[in-house]
Amino acid sequence: MIIRLVLSFFVLFSSATSAMKYGLHFDDHGNIIRPDQEFLARGLNDEKDGFRDVALKNFKLSAEYGNHLAMSLVGLYHMQDKNYVEALAWYNLVNTEELPNGAMLEELKTHLVSLMNSKQLKEAEKVKEKLIAKYGSYAALMRREAWKNDLRKGMSFTGSHIRGHIPNMHRVQLNSGMSVSGSEIKRQIDEFIYGYEFDYGSGHVNLKDVETIED
């Protein structure tokens, strides 16, 4: 059985789907567009269009899945607002080894600490502990699992009626002409949830986008 989906990048990156109901979408090469990548891309587009508050919300949604670049951008926004306590708390969540500009971020953190007094540093640590409950590694794993559970409830294929188990023999036909098997879909979903690594080289964002925001 072939499920025919009409997908396009315009639809994927301009949809108003909520975080909890973001379903299963693909690029033209048959790769799952991960929720964290989607919300990060939306945030970058919002930033370019001048919608800073909306961009911040999308970066936080991306951060819920464990996206370290999104976390660093939330910290950057707080730093731009001179809210140094919140900025340092967010920066301290980031695993800088996951970012190509990690060394620069470490330098930025050092500079930020130099601007703060001991009381602010202690407050930043308290804020970080609160953030971990929602954006820490375990919370991010739970968020990715919740996304998978939503797919099982029938949110997985826009326009289809598939619910629950995805049979290995099912194939999804993309508008690019290629198709994706049920077994490949499940492999990609499990890789996203349990083998998650922030893939900066995914093609959805690039260093120029980030540098624009930092400027």
N, C-alpha and C positions, 0 to 999 in steps of 0.2 A: 504494500500500500504506500502510495506516495502522497505526502501532504504538501500542497503547493502554497507557498507563502510569497507574498509580494512585499519585499523589504527594500528599503533604500536608505542611504546615509542621511538624507534629509529628514525622513521620518524618525530614524533612530535618534538623531541628535537634536530634534526640535520638539519631541513629544513632551506632554505634560504629565506623564505617568508618575505616580507617587513612588516614594522610596520602597514602601512595603509591597507595591504591586508591580514593580518593574519585572517584566517577564524575561523570556529567553529570546535573545536577538542575536543575529549573526552578521559578520561583515561578508564581503563578497568572496572571501577565501574560505568560508566555512568555519571561521573561528568565532567562538562565543564572545560577544561584547560584554565584558564583565560589568556588573553594576558600579563598581568603584571607578572604572574607567569612564563609564557613561556620565556619572555625576561630576567627575573631574573635568571632563570635556565641556559639559554644560556650564560649569563655573567659570572656566577660562573664556568661554564665549560671552557669558554675562559680564565678566570683567572688561572685556574689549568693548562691549556695548555700553558700558557706563553704569550697569546695574550692580553696584557693589554689594548691597545687602542680599540680593538674590544669589550672587556669586558665593558669598560667605556661607549661605545655607547649603548650597550644592557641595562646597568643599567639605562641610561637616558631614553631609550624607556619605560622601566618598570615604571620609575618614572612619566612619562606622564600620566599614568593611576591612579596614587595616591599611588604607592607602597612605603611605608616609609623605608623599609629595603634598597631598591634600592637607595633612596635618601641618606641614611646614608653612603652607600658604595661609592657613588660619592664624598661625603664630605671626606671620608677616603682617596680616591685617591688623592684629592687635598692636603690634609694634608701631605701625604707621599711625595708629590712634594714640600712641604714647601710653598704652595700657601695658606696661612692662611686666607686671605680675602675670597676667593672662598669657602674654607672649612667651615668656620663659617657660611657663607651665606646658604650653603646647609644644614648644621646641624640645623640651625634655622628654616628650612622648616619642619623638622621632628617632628611628634607627638610621643614623646618617650614613651607615654603610649601604643602605638600600637606595641612596640617591647619588646621581653623578656629580652633584654639586655639594656633597656632604661635607667636604673640607671647608668650603665657604660658609656653610651653615654653622659649623663648629666655631669658626672665627666670629661669626655674628653673635652666637650665644655668649662667647667670652666678652665681647664688647657690651652686650646687654647686661651681663652680671656686673660689669664695672660701673654701670649707671645706677645700680640699685643699692639700697642699704640693707642691713641684716634683717630688719623686720620684713621688708619686701621679699627677700630671698626665702624666708621661712613661709611667708604667705604663698609664694609661688609653688613651694613643695606641697602645701596643703591642697592647693587647686589641682595640682597634677594628680594627687591621689584620688580626687573626686572624678577627674577626667578618665582615669584608668578604668573606672567602673563601666564606662560607656564606650571608650575608644581604645582600651588596652588590648593586648593580643588575644586574651581569652574571650573578651567581649566581642571582638571582631570575628573570631571563629564562630561564636554563637550566632552572630548576625548573618554570616554566610550560610550557616546551616538553616536559619530561619528562611532565607531566600530560597534554598532548595526545597524546603517544606512547602513554601508558597507555590512552587512549580508543581508539586505533587497534587495540589488542590485544584489544578486546572489552569494556572496562569502561565503555563510554560509556552504555549504556542498561540500567538495572536491569531484569531480567526478560526481556530480549530476547536475540537471538542475532546481532545485527549486529556485524560485525567489519570493521576496515579502513576503506575509503572509505565516506563517507556520501553516497549519491546525492542530487542536488538535489531530486528529485521525492518523496523520502520525507517523510512528515509524522508528527510526534509529537502524539498527542492527549492533552491534559492533563485532569485531573479538573475543572478550572474550566470546561471546555467549549471552550476555544480550542485551536488546533493550531499547531505551529511547523514550518516547512519545513526540509528539509535544508540549503538554501542559507543560510537565516537562522541556523541552528545553526552552520554553518561560519564565517559572518561574525562572530558573537559570540565564538566560540572564538579566531579570529585577532585580534580587537580586544583580548581579554583578554591574549593572549600578546605581541603586538607593539605594541599601542597602549595599553599598560597605564597607567591613571591611577587612583589611589586615589579611589574614589567614596564620599565620606563621606555623601552624601545618598541612599544606596541604599535606606534604609528599614530596614536590618537592625540598625543601631545608631543611637543618638542621643546628643546631648551630655549628657543627664541620666545615662546609663549611665556615661560616662567620669567625670563629676563625682563620682558616688558612690564610685568607686574612689579617686579622688584624696583625697576626704575621709577 
